[in-house]
Amino acid sequence: MGNDGGSIPTRRELVKNAARNPNTSELKATQQEAQTHAWTYCPLSNRPLTTPIVSDCAGTLYNKDAILEQLLPKDDDVPASIIKEKEDILQGRVKGLRDVVEVKFTFSKETKEEKRICPITSKELGPNTKSVYLVPCGHAFSEVAIREVAGDTCVECNEIYTSENIIPILPTSKDDISRLAGRIIKLKAEKGLTHSLKKAPGSKKRKKIAEFEPTTTSDNKVPTNSTDTKDSLSQKIKARLTESGNPLPKSGSGSSALIPSGIKNAATASLTAKVLDEQEERNKRRKLGLNDNLKSLFSSGGYSAQTHKSGDFMTRGYSLPKRG
């Protein structure tokens, strides 16, 4: 009853409870929900986190293909709002692959779903367990295990690390956040290093690399990309730069430099090629879909009211009936 013009509700009738600040339990529930979402989905692509997973200097988790897609040149038809939204998520922390570290989780498949666990304590790594990973190797552990295990070498790969390079995953405390912010500032200002402890661009003069040297990864012994794969990947990136209107990078001698020369890892190179293929396929589908939508509005032949009675709404007309 009501809302017929005969009654005007007052604010006292509409607002039953006064505004108040959330209590401690409500704040914890909100924080738990946010942590669960951050452990499950990539903030850039809004897709579930799948291997390979990388992290920046703030401990945020991303899909590696989403980072590669963000670093590649954008198409002209990408809305500026989407570009700005992703830049706000990264906050300038990721400008290249040197600014991220691949986080290597240990998985346990007890049920249908795989769980990320600590290789020392076998605790599930997630929003309910404070987790860390080591730089530069990237192996993930629970913070309790790293604190109790004495030494300065990773128990998984025997890689040497320091206490400063123990990175909390998705930190929530102000102390951890401020420590990570101070760490990256110190690395860049004093040592000229990035988050992965590699030389920052511009800190040392680069040398032109003529050929790729075969290397192997720690997980599986796979050689780097062949000459054909390198050439195709270079052509794709050059084509993307040309389409977006960006000039091709020049080497010291003035000739075009080999664009993927910095991609020495076979997995990263193949993932970059995969991201480029997905972008090209998505652009083709969008263009074809647009053409199909336009074609559906018009007919290819001339108009005839008698023969096109069942035509589309743009070509269907009205004809007066003949009088007897």
GIBEL-V820422 format. One record per residue. SS is DSSP state (H for helix, E for strand, C for the rest). BURIAL is # if it has 9 or more other ideal C-beta (glycine too) atoms within 8 Angstrom, else .. Layout:
SS | BURIAL
SS | BURIAL
//
This chain:
C | .
C | .
C | .
C | .
C | .
C | .
C | .
C | .
C | .
C | .
H | .
H | .
H | .
H | .
C | .
C | .
C | .
C | .
C | .
C | .
C | .
C | .
C | .
H | .
H | .
H | .
H | #
H | .
H | .
H | #
H | #
H | #
H | .
H | .
H | #
H | #
H | .
H | #
H | #
H | .
E | #
C | #
C | .
C | #
C | .
C | .
C | #
E | .
C | #
C | .
C | .
C | .
E | #
E | #
E | #
C | #
C | #
C | #
C | #
C | #
E | #
E | #
E | #
H | #
H | #
H | #
H | #
H | #
H | #
H | #
H | #
C | #
C | #
C | .
C | #
C | .
C | .
C | .
C | .
H | .
H | .
H | .
H | #
H | .
H | .
H | #
H | #
H | .
H | .
H | #
C | .
C | .
C | #
C | #
C | .
C | .
H | #
H | #
H | #
C | #
E | #
E | #
E | #
E | #
C | #
E | #
E | .
E | .
C | .
C | .
C | .
C | .
C | .
C | .
E | #
E | #
E | #
C | #
C | #
C | #
C | .
C | .
C | #
E | .
C | #
E | #
C | #
C | .
E | #
C | .
E | #
E | #
E | #
E | #
C | #
C | #
C | #
C | #
E | #
E | #
E | #
E | #
H | #
H | #
H | #
H | #
H | .
H | .
C | .
C | .
C | .
C | .
E | .
C | #
C | .
C | .
C | .
C | .
C | #
E | .
C | #
C | .
H | .
H | .
H | #
E | #
E | #
E | #
C | #
C | #
C | #
C | .
C | .
H | .
H | .
H | #
H | #
H | .
H | .
H | #
H | #
H | .
H | #
H | #
H | .
H | #
H | #
H | #
H | .
H | .
H | .
C | .
E | #
C | #
C | #
C | #
C | #
C | .
E | #
C | #
C | .
C | .
C | .
C | .
C | .
C | .
C | .
C | #
C | .
C | .
C | .
C | #
C | .
C | .
C | #
C | .
C | #
C | .
C | .
C | .
C | .
C | .
C | .
C | #
C | #
C | .
H | .
H | .
H | #
H | #
H | .
H | #
H | #
H | #
H | .
H | #
H | #
H | #
H | .
H | #
H | #
H | #
H | #
H | #
C | .
C | .
C | .
C | #
C | .
E | .
C | #
C | .
C | .
C | .
C | .
E | .
C | #
C | .
H | #
H | #
H | #
H | .
C | #
C | .
C | #
H | #
H | #
H | #
H | #
H | #
H | #
H | #
H | #
H | #
H | #
H | #
H | .
H | .
H | #
H | #
H | .
H | .
H | #
H | .
H | .
H | #
H | .
H | .
H | .
H | .
H | .
H | .
H | .
H | .
H | .
C | .
C | .
C | #
C | #
C | .
C | .
C | .
C | .
C | .
C | #
C | .
C | .
C | #
C | .
C | .
C | .
C | #
C | .
C | .
C | #
C | #
C | .
C | .
C | .
C | .
C | .
C | .
C | .
C | .
//
